[in-house]
Amino acid sequence: MSAYHRGVTRVADDALRAGREALERHAWDEAYDALTEADRSGSLPADGLELLARAAWWTGRPDQTIELLERAYRAHLDEGDGASAAMMAFRLAEQNGMRMAMSQAGGWATRAERLGEDHPDSVVHGWLAWMWGLVVWVTEGDFEGAMAHYDEALEIAERTGDRELHGMSLHDKGHSLCLLGRTAEGLAMLDEAMVSVVGGELGPEAAGYVYCGMIGVCSKLGDYGRAAEWTHATLRWCERHSIPAFPGVCRVHQAELMRLRGSYSQAEEQARLACEELPRFNFYSGLGPANYQIGEVRRRMGDLAAAEEAYARAHDFGLDPQPGLSLLRLAQGKVEAAAAGIRQALAAAGEDRCARVRVLAAQAEIALAAGDVETAAAASDELDSIVGRNHAASLRAMAACVRGAVSLAEGDPAGALPELKRARATWQEVEAPYEAAEVRVLLGKAYLAIGDEDAARLELRAARSAFERLGAGPAAAWAGELLGELGAGAGGQERVRRAFMFTDIVRSTDLVGVIGDEAWEDLLSWHDQTLRSLFATHGGEVAHHTGDGFFVAFPDPRSAITCAVAIQRALAEHRRAHGFSPQVRIGVHAAEATRRGQDYGGSEVHKAARIAALAEGGEILASVETVAEAGDRFTASAAREVDLKGIPGPVGVAAVEWRPD
């Protein structure tokens, strides 16, 4: 060998050693760069290609991951190592299955089986048994049949000493037991599998699988306390070993926990990050659950249009978006559609107790809204029979809430009170503010029914405040309406501070003349839907809708002005894309006002309306103190003083700039 070739080989060997060492440190980018350098020399052996495939996967290169695994497969065959080639065929089946390329996954699995026939002691047989367990579980819902495959995988894992196969198979067997109703036995296996994670027995890929699967099971069972305990332990392990947070699917489960705790913006951020990460790691099947979580956040915030879009995306990626979609239909006032959808969801859930729990709770809510107390009572009875075998606090709270709601609907408010109090206390224990506030509304109704107006008022006020803090506008309005009927305090009113926004379409007659009545109605519908969506996104509560405009209350000036800017930009974008859109003027003013139920009154509200009336189409006009209070993120024109009808003295106003630089 020439000195030149010896030098090239030495450089390649050094790069391979550097890449292997970087992988051991979980320095994925460094490993990828070093191994790619070694590969350029053309000297990477089969096991080196495996390492590069691993680095490519962790650095978010899904197509290259599969290409490298295919090269490693061929290299193992060329080197005469059929057992390792069989393992590469299994990995290719796994990767293609994750990206939902099922024909290719099946082909590679068959090849792995055929190659494995010549190597009866190979661990590939255990991995194939584990894979067939998943297939039987997902395609047939046969959890008993799946466990037979997992038992085979566990036996091979113990015989061969493959800890990762053991940890993943133990987890999946525990999951199957939970779905079969053998919850205590299943959770014990899940806890043992998690010990292998935090005990450092598993590599990052297997550890991520077990951890993400565990919090997914806890979500199904409503055991959020267990999920939180293991999450803290796993994050400590990640920090000790310099492993970044597991990508993709884990974010989806964490988003659900954040949503339950009322951290809506963080929950949606995690779900959206998951949507970005999942394709980079071949986890296309996780896109359905990620979009479902976005839909759940948007629905609670009253952004029904965005919720519908998210549920539709979840469905596109193979997930039935229930019970969220049926609850969305209920929020849209489509009670019959909601009832039909939830019936189908129950039929699809079959004997899966975990899946039935949330669907039954939603069915009871929908049935009560439709006045169908009999169906709600039947759902409550079945829910009790399932939850009776489960000690998770959230499921106990769910069942108690449904029992209380049914008793209230049956005309027994005194009987409803103990159940609703139990549900409220348990949701508070779980730290689920939205669900606790929902129960408070029911408690308010129950107290009112027995004539205890003071207790009813306290519960409804607490519920409305909680919903407002969460940015759940429709729910806050619901509680506010009940308070308005009851009288929210002395004289049926209270003083609050809000940022008030008035919007109004200007020169609508001219636009109708250009596009015609039918197109105008479609455009007006788009305008209303778009603005309502933006109000909900920024925490706005619609007090009035006056045909061409809205009166909205926001928690603070920054939220109101941010929303106003978003509205004008959305209208401009529609105008740019379609050639026309309404010209809307917006006025914003923050001050104290008198609140009566969902409505607001007083001179400061009139001032906000008068400011809006001064604005031109496409303009945002705000009082100068409101602009100042919103912070320095906004650019505004020089202040000017104006006289407003019915308002004593001049008022300082400024136009907020909304056009991008």
N, C-alpha and C positions, 0 to 999 in steps of 0.2 A: 504494500500500500504506500502511495506517495506521501510525502510530508504534507502536501495540501489536503489530501483526503483524510489523513490522520488528524489534521487541524479541524476540518469540518466535523468529523466524528466527535472529537473532544468537545467542541462547542455545542453540538447537539446533545451529547450526554450531560453536559453541565446544565443546559436548559431543561432537560428532562428531570434532573435532580431538583433544580430550583422549582419547577412546576409542581413536583410531587410534595416538596416541603411546604410550598405555599398552600396547597390543598389541605394539608394537615393543620395549617394555621387558619383555615377558612378564609384565606385572602383570595377570593375568587377571581378578581380582575388580574391580580398579579400572576396567579396560576395560569389563567387563560393566555396572557401575553407570553409567558415563558414557554408553555407547551405549544403554542402556535409557532413560536420561533423554532422549536425543535422539529415541528412537523414540516416546516418549510424546507428543511434539509432532506426530507424524504426518509428519515431514519427512524421514525416513531414505530415501535413494535405494537402488537395488538393491545397489550395492557396499557401502553402509553396513549393510544387512541381512546381507550376507555376513560382514562383520566381527563383527556381533553374534552370528551363528550360531557363529563361531569362538570367541568369548568364552564363549558358553553351553556349548560342548563342553568347553572346558578347565576350566570351573567345575563340571562334572558335572551338566549339565541335558540329558539325552539327548532327551527328548520335545520340549523347546523348541528344541533344535538342529534337529530335523527340521522343525518348524513354521516356523522362520525360513528354512531353506533353501527350503521350499515358497514362502514369501512372496517371497524373493529371485528365485526362478524366475519367478514371475508378474510381478514388477516388471521384470525384464529383458525379458520379452516385451512388456510395456506400453511400455517405452522403445524397442522395436524392435531390441534387441540379441540376435539369435538365437544367436550364438556363445556369449555368456555364459550364456544360458538353457540351452544344451546342456550347459555345464560344471556348472550347478546340477543339471540332471537326472542327470548322472553322479555328483555328490556325494550326491544322494539315493539313487541305486542303491547306492553304497558304504555309506552309513550303514544302510540297511535290510538289506543283506547282512550287515553286522557283527552286527546284532541278530537275524539268522536269519529275517527276514521275506522269504523268497525270492521270493514272487509279486510283492510290491511292488518288490523290487530288480530283478527281470526287467522289470517294466513301465517303470520309470524308465530302465533301460539302453536299452530299445528306443526310448523317447522321445529320449534323448540321441543315438542313432544317426540317427533321422529328422531331428532338427533339424540335426545335423552335416552332412547331405547338402548343405545349402545353403551350407556353409562348409568347403570341402575343405581349406583351409589351417589350420583350427583345431586347437589342441593336444588338443581333446577326443578326436580319433581316436587319439592316442597313449595317452591314459588308458583308453579303451575297449579298445584292444589289450592293455594291461597287465591289465585286469580279466578279459578273456576267457582270457588266459594262466592266471590263477588258477583260473578255472572249469574249464578243461580239466585242469589239474593235480589239483584237489580231486575233481572228479566222475568223471574217467576214469583218473586216474593216468598220464596220457600226458605224460611230461616232455619228450619230443622235440617234441610238438605245442605244449606250453606255450612252449618256447623260440622257436618260430617267431613267436608273438605277442609275446614279449619283444623279439625282434630288430626287429620292426616298431615297437614302442614306443620302442626306443632310437634308431632312425633318425629318428622324428618329434621326439623330445626334442632330438637334436643339431640338427635343422633349425630348430626353434622356440626353442632355447635354454632349455628348461624343465629346470632342474637337478634338481628334485625328481623328476620323471618319470624322468630318466636314472638317478639314484641308486637309486630303488626297483626299476626294471626291471633294472639291472645286478645288484643284489642277488639278485633272484629268478631271473635266468638262472644266476648262480653257484650258487645253491641247487639248481637243476635238474641242473646238471652234477655236483654232488656226489652227488645221488641216483642218477645214471646211472653212478656209479663213476669219473667223470673228476674225481677229488678235487683234484688239484693245480691243474688249470685252474679249477675252481670256486672254490677258496679264494682264488686270486689275484684273482678278480672280487669276492669278498666283501671282501677287504682293501682293494681300490680303492674300493668303495662306502663302506667305513668311513672312508676318507680324506676323502670328501666330507662326512661327519658332523663329524669333529673339525676339519676345515678351515673349518667355518662356512659351507659352500655351501648347506646345506639348512635349511628351517624346522623348528621343533620337531616337528611331526607326522611329516614325512618322516624326520627324524633318528631319532625314536623307532621308526618302522617298521623302518628299516635296522638299527639297533642291536639291537632285540629279536629281529629275524629272524636276525641274525648269531649271537647267543649260542644261539639255538634250534638252528641248524645245527651249531654246535660241540658242543652237547649230543648231537645224533644221532651225530656222528662221534667223540664221546669226546674232543674236543680242548679240554679245559678250560683248558689253559695259554693258548691263543689267546683264549678267551673272557675270561679274567681280564685279559690285556693290554689288550684293547679296552675292557673295562669301566672300568679305571682311566683310560684316555685319555678316554673319554666323560664320566665323572664330572667330570674336570678341565674339560672343555669346558662342561658344565652349570654349574659354579661360575663360570666366567669370564663366562658370558652370563646369569647369574641365572635359570636354568631349573631348576625342581624336577625330581626324579627322575621318569622316565617312568612313567605309571600303568599298573596292570593287568597286561598280558601280560609286561612286563619283570620285574615282581616274581615271576612264576611261574618264569622262567628263573633269576633270582637265588636263589630258594628252592631250586632243584635244586642249584646250586653250593654253597649253604650246607649242604644235606643231605649232599652228597658229602664236605664237609670236616668233618662231624660236629657241626655247629651246629644240632642238631635243633630247639630251641625257637625260634631265630631263623628257621629255614627255615619252620616251621609258621606263625609270625607273619606272614612275608611272604606266604605262600600265602593265609592268611585275609584279609589286607589286600587282596590281589588279588581275592578273592571279593566284597569290599565295593566295590572301585573299578570292576571290569569293567562291571557294569550301568550305572554312571554315565557310562561312555564308549562305550556301545553295543557293547562287546566281549563279547557273550554267549558267543561261541564259545570264549573263553578260560577259561570256568568249568570245563570238563572237565579240562584240564591242571592247573588250580589245585587242584581237589579230588583229583586223582591224586597230587599231591605231598604233600598232607595224609595220604592213605592210605599212602604210602611211609614217611613218618615214623612214623606210628602202628604200622605193621606191624613195623618194626625195634625199636620200644620195647616190643613185646609186647601192645599194646592192640588186639587182634584185632577186637573189636566195633566200635571207632571206625574202624579201617581198613576194615572191610567197608562201613560207612556211607559213608565217603568215596569208596570205589570205586564204590558204587552211585550216588552223586551225579554222579561223573564220567561214568558210563554214561548217566545221565539227560540230561546236556548233550552227548551225542553222541560221547563218547570211549570207545573200547574199552579198559578198564582192565587191559591186559596189558603185561608179564607179571606185574604186581603181584598181580592177583587169583588167578592160578594158584599163585603162591608163598604167598599167604595160605591157600589151600586146603591146601597142603602143611603149613604151620604148624598148621593145624587138624587134621591127621592124615587128611585126605581125599585120599589119594594118587591114587586113580583119577580123581577129579574134577579134580585138578590136572593129571594127564597129559592128560585129554580137553580141558581148557581150553587148554593150551599147544599141542596139535595144531591146534586151531582158530585160535589166534593166528598160528601159522606159515603156515597156509593163507591167512589174511587178509593177511599181510605180502606175499605174492606174491613178486615179483622185487625188492622194495625192500630193498636190502642193509642200509641203515642200520636199518630196522625189524627185520630178521631177527637182527641181532647179539645184542641183549639177550634176545630170545625164545629163541634157540638156547642161550645160556648158562643160562637158566632151565630149558629142556627137559633139559639135561644134569643139572642139580641134581635135578630131579624124578625123572628116570629112574634116577639112582643111588640115590635114596631108595627107589625101588620095586624095586631089584635088577636093573634092565634095563640092563645094561652095554652091550649092543649099540646100543641107541638113543642112549645117552650118547656112545658113541664116534663114531657117525655125526654127531651134533650137533657134536662137537669138530672133526671133519674139515671140515665145512662152515664152521664158525666160523674155522678156520685159513685156509681159502681166501678168505674175505672180508677178514679182518684183514691177511692178507699184502699187500693192496693199500693198507693204511692205516697211517700211522705214528703215530697217536695213542697216547700211553702207556697210557691207561686201557683201550683195546681190546686192546692187547698183554698187559696184565696179566690181563684177563678170559680171553683165549684160553689163556694159560699156566696159569692156575688150573684151567680145565676140563681141559686136557691132563693136569696133575698129578693131579687127582681121578680121572680115568679110569684112569690108570696104577696108582694106588693100588687102585682097585676091581678091576683085572685081576690083582692080586697081584704088582705090580712096584713096591714102595715105593722101592727104590733108584733106579729110573728116574723116579719121581714127584718125588724131592727137588730135582733141578736146576730143574724147571719151577716147583715151588712156591716155591722161593727166589727165582726170577726174578719171579714174580708178587708176592711179598711186597715185594721191593725197589721194584718199579715202582709199586705202590699207595702205598708210603711216599713215593715221589718225587712222586706226584700229590697227596699229603696227603689220602688217603681212609682214615681210621682204622678204620671198620667193615669195609671190604673187606679191609684188611690183617690185621685180627684174624681174619676168617673163614679166610684162608689160613694163619694161624698154627695154627689148630685142625687143619687138614689136615696141616700140617707135624708137629704133635705126634703125629698118628696114624701118619704115615710113619716118624718116628723110633722110635716104639714098636714098629712092625712089624719094624724091623731090630735091635731090642734096645738102642737108645740111650735109656735111660730118663731120664738127666739132661737131654739135649737136648729130649726130649719134654716134660718137666716145665717147662723154661724157656719153651718156646713156648706151652704151655697157660696158664701163669700170666700171661704177657704178654697173651695173648688175653683172658683173663677180666678183667684189670685194665682193658684198653681198653674192653671192653663195659660194664663197671661205670661208667667215667667218662662214657660216652655215654648211660647210662640204658637200655641195651638189655638188659633183664632176662632174657628167654628165652635169648638168646645167651650171656649171662654164666653162666646156669644150665647150659647145654649144655657150656661149657668146664669149669665146676665139676664136673659129673658125671664127665667124663673124668679130671679131676685126682683126684677121689675114688676112681675105680677104680685109678688109678696110685699114689695116695699123694701128697698135695700138698706134702710136705716130710718132714722127719724125723718118723717116727711117723705119717705120712699126715695131718698136721694143721698148722694155722697159727693165730696169734692175730690177730684183726682187731677194729676198733671199728665198731659199727653201732648204729642205733636200732631196737630190736626192738618189733614190734607183734603183739599177739594180739587177734583178734576172735572173738566168739561170739554166736550167736543165743540169746536167753533167752525163756522161756515159749512155746516153739514149739508145745507140745502144745495150749495154749489156742487158738492161731490155727488149727491144723489142724482142731480141732473146729468152728470157726466157718465156715471156707471150704471144707473138704473136702480129701480126699487129692489129687485131680487138680489143683485150683487151687494147693494147697501146693507140688506138684512144679514147677508153672510159676513160682511165686513164688520158690522156692529157686533155680531156674535163673537167673531175673532177678537175684537177689541175688549169686550167684556171678559172673555175667558183669559186673555193675556194679562189684563190688569189685575184680575182676581188672583191669578197665579203669582204675579210679582208682589202683590200685597201680602199674600200668605208667606212667601219666601222671606220677606223682611219684617214679619211680625205685625203686620197691619190688621186691624179689625174693622170690617166694613160696617158702618153705622147706617148708611142709607145708600141706595142706588136710585138715581133720579132719571133714568132713561138714557141720557147722554153723558152722565157723569156719576162720580162717586164721592161720598163723604167718608173718610177713613181716619181712624185714630191709631197712632203708632206709639210705642213705648217711649221713644226719645227722638230728638231732632235728627241725629245721624241716620237712624233707620229710615225715617221719612224722606230725607233728601237723597239718600242712596237709592231708595225705591223710585223716587221721582226721576232721577237720572236714568235708571234702568228702563223706565217706561218710555221716556223720550227716545232712547237709543233703540228700543224694540220697534217703536213706530217708524223711526228713520230707516231701520233695516228692512222692514216690510215695504216701505215706500221704494227703497232701492231695488228690492227683489221683484216687486209686483207692479210698480209704477204708480201706486197710490196707497194712501192710508189716511186715517183721520188726523186732523190737526187738533192737538189737545193742549189746553192751557192748564197749568197746575199752580196752586197756591199752598204754601205751608206756613204754619204759625204754631209755636209751642207755648202752652200756658196752662193754668189751672182752669177747670170747667166743672160744671155740675153734671154728674152722671146719673141717669135714671134708667136702670136696666141696661139695654144695649145702646141707648141714645145719649147724646151730650148736648148741653145747652149753656147759654150765658153769653156775655158780651165778647169774650175772647173767641168763641166759636164763630160769632158773627164777623169778628175781625178777620179770621182766617178765610171766610167766604168772600169778604170784600177784597182781600188781597188777591184771591184767585180771579175775581171778576176783572181786576186791572191787567192781568197777564194777557199777552198775545198768544196766538196759536204757536205751539212749539216752544213755549217759554216756561221756565220754572221761576216763580216769584216768591220770595220768602221775606219775613220780617228780619231785620238786621240782627236782632238778638238770637233768633233761631239759627241763622247762618253761623254766628259766632259760637253758639253752644254746640253745633254739629262738629266743630273741630276744623283743623287746617287742611284736611284732605280735599276740600272743595274750593274751587275758584269762583268768585262772584264779582259782579260789576260794582262800581262805586255806589255807595248808598245814596238814596234820594228820599226826600220826605214827600208824602202824599196825604191828601185828605180823603178819608173814607166815610161814606154815607152812614150816619147814625153812630159814628165813633168820635168822641170828643178829642180835639187836638190832632196835630200831624203825626203820622206813623212812618218810621224809617223802613224802607224795603230795598232789596237788592235782587238782581237776576242771577241765578246760579248757572254757571257754564256746564253744559253736559256733553258737548261734542268732543270726541276724542282728539287728542293733539295730532 
